Amino acid sequence: MENTKITQPDVLPSLDQGLYLENLRELLPWYITHRAARMLLGLEDARPDKDTLSWNGVRCLEGLDCAITGKFILDEAHDPTKQCLRLIEFRVKPAPDEPAERLYGRIKSHLSRQLGEPTLEYDGSEGHLRAFAEWDGDQLMVMWKTVVVAGQEGCVGEIWRKPLPREYLKLTLTSF
């Protein structure tokens, strides 16, 4: 496994390379295997299924305190036999008494300062989706959304490494 420790804090990797974990000064690179991710970050806090690992207490995306979940999916473009990191979900802990709507707006503004204006937005109340913002770039797609699952409203973000897997939409709505 290549060294991912970042020793020079003023030269940070871009999201195209992976997710930089600020408190650990480590890069979680795209296409890493779950075994290598565990070696890099330590044992996960949760493992909802064999292809999903979660860690709590991670600072990333320029100062956000998050829980992150890595989804390890077949790499159709490079090695169709290999499960590797293609999706990172992130959840930001709300401030005390901060409703999901306010958290959504706060983090959307934070992400817009880093990524520019969203390429697609939705504000509504259809089905499980309340609002979302999407930044669709050449290498990545970043989404931030408010969803309702089992009557509970919450926010979740997704960072996808392109090319997107064929059935990526099946992986986009998760439970809290």
Secondary structure, DSSP 8 states (H G I E B T S, - for coil): ----B---TTS---TTTEEEETTTTEEEETT--HHHHHHHH-S-SEEEETTEEEEEEEEETTTEEEEEEEEEEEETTTEEEEEEEEEEEEEE---TT--HHHHHHHHHHHHHHHH-S-SEEEES-STTEEEEEEEE-SSEEEEEEEEEETTEEEEEEEEEESS--TTGGGGS----
